[in-house]
Amino acid sequence: MERAERNDPTRWLDRLTRALARLLLAIFYRSAEVQGLERVPARGPVLFVANHGNALIDPIVLVALLPRVPRFLAKHTLWNNPAIWPLLELAGAIPVYRAQEGDTSRNQETFARCYEELARGGAVALFPEGISHDQPSLQPLRTGAARIGLGARARGAASAAIVPIGLTFESKRAFRSRLLLCAGETIAVDSRSDEDPEAVRALTEAIDAGLRAVTLNTDSWYTAKLVERAAEIYGGDPARAMPGVAGLGERFSLRHSFGAGYEAARAAEPARVEALEAMARRYELLLAAFRLRDDHVTADYPWAYVAGYVGDAVPSLVARLPVAAVGYALNALPYHAVGRIAKLVEHEGDQPATFKLIAGFFLFPLTWAIEGGAAGLAWGSAGALAMAAIAPITGWVALRFFERNESFWSEARAYLTLRAVPHRAAELRMLRRMMREELSALVDS
């Protein structure tokens, strides 16, 4: 039995899919955090339901980070895209036919494939909002997830565990930003039929509540920014030696609580919340004007720490510079081409990251192949093989070099700015202290 599972070609394809997804994620994101994966059943049928705010990035994140590789439901029109359909086939995706795209009669086949996968103890994943979007909150859920969960049980499968998955991105559009995956509490599926409208409605509402528990939801991006800053100020250390950005998971619960309580606080204490918002706007303007972060404002910068940071960073950058220069020369063309391609969809907030990733997936290997061919013409097969290794390796070194270089100069600029304009630094610290005291008072009340 175990030997048969090891030799199952589907399992090998799943491993290949996960390896590819993790590689893409490691390149595209600076860090990927996870919370709550202990809630995912190790065996048996499971239905993952996730929010959908970042187009094709979302399923890649789920494949890379979840402990089980699911079969995804994806709109059938994606199979018309020659750049995407091979990835869909590799992942064993299941086409779904939406009403806005024509005939939905073939969804009976879609549901049957989901029931079959769950009946053999597999995993299925879908995005119950039904669309990828750029809104700061969940969109109304479709009933498909509830119907699949109820239908699988009604057709003899063991009750599927429905696990809500929340995806939070630090900056959806940015290359080398950060992300957080949160798995929520398992949602039970009762024994009622998927033909029972009340059962479908109740389970859809439970899925909605489960997703809201693992996602951040506000009425606008402006409110989302206020809530993020409030959590940072309330939860951040008011006095630290050196600056440091907290992990997304570290502040998630606080951001979630602040977001959930924001409207209630504004209704109960309108004058206090308005005053807080005014201080926050002033604080944001000053941070932006001097290109500072909140953790810069709270740092004490002891001389010994500053000297140690410079002593570590500068020699490391100097040592990596020659290799990074080679890497940039060999990878600059596809890198900048990917950025130009992403600008074509800049107006659609949920699309740039997908365009960057898919374009890079094809353009970088194509560039390396051309460079390898040129090296082969010049130096034979040995030159071609050497270039095949040098181009991607030095490209990675160049990427890490530019990240560290940017970070070093950002920290240096912040340190010098706070020393050069002490009155502004004092104003920032005063504003922050006032906001923290007022936030504490609001929380206490």
C-alpha angles and dihedrals in degrees: 000000000000091000090052090052092050090051095044106121090214090061091050090051089049091053091049091048092050093047091052093046092050091049092051091046093049090053098042100041130050092213139358118201127194133200132182100015089138085075092065110097112240092215139019132046116324131179115203116204118189140175114255116216103129108052115222092357090073098065091043089056092049093050092048099045109028116090090231127050108232132201108246130219107224131174109267094233089072089073087068090065109090091203094054110032095075089058091048091052092047090053093046091239119185118225118234124196115220124204093237090058098051134260116034097182092101090064087088086070090046092053091046091056090050092050090049093051092048092044090061091050097261133139129254126189131196141162106237094197085073095217140058110241145168100230124126093234141041116283121227110291125241118227097240096100092051092046092051093048094048094039095053091055093044089055095056103270120132112264108281118230108233110211119188114217122200119202117198121183124196090212116355095199099044126096113229096017125132137263139193129207117198123188113206135207116299114260117222121230115214127213098260121118127262085233090066107095092201092053091049091048094048094048092046089053090049090051090049091052091047092052093047089055091060100036136065113244127184136155094247143004087251090059090044090056092048091050092048091051092045091053091047093052096041095045100033125099106258091210125032133155098236134009119267133167115234120233118260091242092052093064100028097098092047093048090048093051093045091048092050092048099040098091092045091050092048090051095045100039106021096160094049093045091048091052090049091051091051091052090046092052091051091047092050092049092052093047091050094045092054096033093239135145127220092252089057089059093052096046120106095199101211109205094238091055093047092050091048092050092050091044091055099039104045099053090044092053093046091050093051097043099090094049091043090053090055091047092051092049091052096043107030096096098057091037094058092038090057090052092051092049092051090054088066089071099031090120089063105070096199096051112056095076091051092049091048093050097044093043091048091047089063105026099053096052089043090053092047090050091053092047090047090051091050090049089049092054091050102040107011129241093325090058092048092051092046092051091048088061100034099052099058096034095050089042090059091047089050091050093051091044094054091046092052092042092051091047092049094051092043091054092044092050092049092049093049093044093054089049095045097050105033093165091059091046089052091049092050092050091047092050091048093049091049092049092048092051092048092047090051090051092050092049091049091051 
